Amino acid sequence: MSSYKVILMVVFGTQIATGVLGNSFLICLFTIMIFSGQRMRVIDMILIQLSWINCLMILSKNIPQTIAVGNLKNFLNVHGCKFFFYLHRVSRGLSLNMTCLLSSIQAITISPSSSKWAKLKERTPEFLTSTCSLCWIFHLLLNILVLKKIEGPRTSRNTSNFLPYGYCSTSVTTEVTASLFVAMVSVPDVVCVGLMVFTSSYMVLLLYKHHKQIRHSHTTNLSTRSSPEMRASQSILLLVSTFVVFYSLNSILAAYIHFRRPEPWLVHSSTFLSACFPTFSPFVLIISDSQVLRYYSALRGRHLCSLSLNL
């Protein structure tokens, strides 16, 4: 095996280990806090789902690509290809939906009491569960259509019909069919990205007004502290910005691969970019979201207290 392939396998393996570890930490932390009776934020329900989805994205994308790089030709059959590709498509769509929903919920949470969105604040927990359930059902059903186009491991050197796994092939053969297929699966993505940009811009505007208010309070010697909602908004804006950057780069590259005969390095780059957000997002939250650190401190404090009682 060449050194180039070894490096690729190390990179993809590092993404798997790092991403799964970071997201598993958040899953365990939120789960323990819920079962211990800790009062949770509304957005924590979205964050725990996003952590699960991130794990699925990393595993469903990087495992097949690592197999392809390692030339394990007989490892996946047609059913294995269908399983991993379906899992990746579902998790990718849900990641976009949950990030969009996270941005929207936070925009509603920090909206002034005089705004139209303020009426939705009290009803947010009510429709959040149903909205998340609809997102899961929608993507589980929509991507069943994609399964019909998966044919299993490639058997020829013609790469024009291959999916960006570098391993499984697809039955999309003409540019017209490919364009219709891409348009169909891209409409929900475009809607979510547009809503995400709108809600993020709204939060930026509110944060700017809040910052001006704090500066004014300092000049008048008044004590005004940034609220937890505003600090959470800054963390979510950072998370959304990270998502949009990696999602945009990967979408452009994936579209090019879909319509052109891809070089191997383009396929590997697409795989790397698609796993960047689910790998980095838990660490973005851990570093920037002070509430996550409070949950960890509370959990650690309980653990130390139980140890001292046992001693």
LINLINGI-V371171 format. One record per residue. N is the residue number from 1. SS is DSSP state (@ for helix, = for strand, . for the rest). PHI is phi in whole degrees, -180 to 180 (* if undefined). BURIAL is # if it has 16 or more other C-alpha atoms within 10 Angstrom, else .. Layout:
[[N,SS,PHI,BURIAL] [N,SS,PHI,BURIAL]]
//
This chain:
[[1,.,*,.] [2,.,-72,.] [3,@,-65,.] [4,@,-62,.] [5,@,-69,.] [6,@,-63,.] [7,@,-63,.] [8,@,-61,#] [9,@,-65,#] [10,@,-67,.] [11,@,-63,.] [12,@,-64,#] [13,@,-66,#] [14,@,-66,.] [15,@,-61,#] [16,@,-62,#] [17,@,-65,.] [18,@,-67,#] [19,@,-65,#] [20,@,-66,#] [21,@,-64,.] [22,@,-64,#] [23,@,-70,#] [24,@,-65,#] [25,@,-60,#] [26,@,-67,#] [27,@,-61,#] [28,@,-64,.] [29,@,-64,#] [30,@,-65,#] [31,@,-65,.] [32,@,-65,.] [33,@,-63,#] [34,@,-66,.] [35,@,-73,.] [36,.,-87,.] [37,.,86,.] [38,.,-67,.] [39,.,-72,.] [40,.,-106,.] [41,.,-78,.] [42,@,-63,.] [43,@,-71,#] [44,@,-66,.] [45,@,-63,#] [46,@,-74,#] [47,@,-64,#] [48,@,-69,#] [49,@,-67,.] [50,@,-63,#] [51,@,-67,#] [52,@,-62,#] [53,@,-64,#] [54,@,-60,#] [55,@,-61,#] [56,@,-63,#] [57,@,-62,#] [58,@,-65,#] [59,@,-67,#] [60,@,-74,#] [61,@,-96,#] [62,@,-79,#] [63,@,-64,#] [64,@,-62,#] [65,@,-70,#] [66,@,-64,#] [67,@,-62,#] [68,@,-65,#] [69,@,-65,#] [70,.,-80,.] [71,.,58,.] [72,.,-87,.] [73,.,-63,.] [74,.,-101,.] [75,.,-73,.] [76,.,-110,#] [77,.,-98,.] [78,@,-63,.] [79,@,-70,.] [80,@,-65,.] [81,@,-62,#] [82,@,-62,#] [83,@,-63,.] [84,@,-68,#] [85,@,-69,#] [86,@,-62,#] [87,@,-62,#] [88,@,-69,#] [89,@,-63,#] [90,@,-65,#] [91,@,-67,#] [92,@,-65,#] [93,@,-64,#] [94,@,-67,#] [95,@,-61,#] [96,@,-65,#] [97,@,-63,#] [98,@,-68,#] [99,@,-67,#] [100,@,-64,#] [101,@,-65,#] [102,@,-62,#] [103,@,-64,#] [104,@,-67,#] [105,@,-62,#] [106,@,-69,#] [107,@,-63,#] [108,@,-67,#] [109,@,-63,#] [110,.,-95,#] [111,.,-67,#] [112,.,-62,.] [113,.,-64,.] [114,.,-88,.] [115,.,-83,.] [116,@,-69,.] [117,@,-71,.] [118,@,-62,#] [119,@,-67,.] [120,@,-86,.] [121,.,-57,#] [122,.,-69,.] [123,.,-93,.] [124,@,-57,.] [125,@,-61,.] [126,@,-70,.] [127,@,-88,.] [128,@,-67,#] [129,@,-62,.] [130,@,-67,.] [131,@,-66,.] [132,@,-62,#] [133,@,-63,.] [134,@,-64,.] [135,@,-62,#] [136,@,-62,#] [137,@,-63,.] [138,@,-59,.] [139,@,-76,#] [140,@,-64,#] [141,@,-82,.] [142,@,-59,.] [143,.,-80,#] [144,@,-63,.] [145,@,-63,.] [146,@,-68,#] [147,@,-60,#] [148,.,-66,.] [149,.,-94,.] [150,=,-91,#] [151,=,-112,#] [152,=,101,#] [153,=,-58,#] [154,.,-71,#] [155,.,-121,.] [156,.,-133,.] [157,.,-92,.] [158,.,-77,.] [159,@,-93,#] [160,@,-69,#] [161,@,-107,#] [162,=,-91,#] [163,.,-72,#] [164,.,-74,#] [165,.,-88,#] [166,.,78,#] [167,.,-134,#] [168,=,-91,#] [169,=,-114,#] [170,=,-130,#] [171,.,-91,.] [172,.,-73,#] [173,.,-116,.] [174,.,-110,.] [175,@,-68,.] [176,@,-66,.] [177,@,-63,.] [178,@,-63,#] [179,@,-65,.] [180,@,-64,.] [181,@,-64,.] [182,@,-63,.] [183,@,-63,.] [184,@,-64,.] [185,@,-82,.] [186,@,-93,.] [187,@,-58,.] [188,@,-61,.] [189,@,-65,#] [190,@,-64,.] [191,@,-63,.] [192,@,-66,#] [193,@,-63,#] [194,@,-62,.] [195,@,-66,#] [196,@,-65,#] [197,@,-64,#] [198,@,-64,.] [199,@,-67,#] [200,@,-67,#] [201,@,-63,.] [202,@,-64,#] [203,@,-67,#] [204,@,-60,#] [205,@,-62,.] [206,@,-66,#] [207,@,-66,#] [208,@,-65,.] [209,@,-65,.] [210,@,-66,.] [211,@,-65,.] [212,@,-64,.] [213,@,-65,.] [214,@,-66,#] [215,@,-62,.] [216,@,-66,.] [217,@,-66,.] [218,@,-68,.] [219,@,-71,.] [220,.,-101,.] [221,.,60,.] [222,.,-98,.] [223,.,-97,.] [224,.,-131,.] [225,.,-100,.] [226,.,-69,.] [227,.,-73,.] [228,@,-59,.] [229,@,-65,.] [230,@,-69,#] [231,@,-67,#] [232,@,-65,#] [233,@,-64,#] [234,@,-63,#] [235,@,-65,#] [236,@,-68,#] [237,@,-61,#] [238,@,-64,#] [239,@,-65,#] [240,@,-65,#] [241,@,-62,.] [242,@,-61,#] [243,@,-64,#] [244,@,-62,#] [245,@,-63,.] [246,@,-69,#] [247,@,-66,#] [248,@,-65,.] [249,@,-61,.] [250,@,-70,#] [251,@,-66,.] [252,@,-62,.] [253,@,-67,#] [254,@,-66,#] [255,@,-65,.] [256,@,-63,.] [257,@,-65,#] [258,@,-68,#] [259,@,-104,.] [260,.,-128,.] [261,.,-73,.] [262,.,-80,#] [263,.,-78,.] [264,@,-56,.] [265,@,-68,.] [266,@,-70,#] [267,@,-63,#] [268,@,-66,#] [269,@,-65,.] [270,@,-63,#] [271,@,-63,#] [272,@,-62,#] [273,@,-66,#] [274,@,-65,#] [275,.,-96,#] [276,@,-68,#] [277,@,-63,#] [278,@,-63,#] [279,@,-80,#] [280,@,-87,#] [281,@,-59,#] [282,@,-63,#] [283,@,-75,#] [284,@,-62,#] [285,@,-67,#] [286,@,-62,#] [287,@,-79,.] [288,@,-98,#] [289,.,-94,#] [290,@,-66,.] [291,@,-69,#] [292,@,-62,#] [293,@,-67,.] [294,@,-67,.] [295,@,-60,#] [296,@,-66,#] [297,@,-64,.] [298,@,-65,.] [299,@,-66,#] [300,@,-66,.] [301,@,-64,.] [302,@,-66,.] [303,@,-66,.] [304,@,-67,.] [305,@,-67,.] [306,@,-66,.] [307,@,-66,.] [308,@,-67,.] [309,@,-69,.] [310,@,-69,.] [311,.,-76,.]]
//
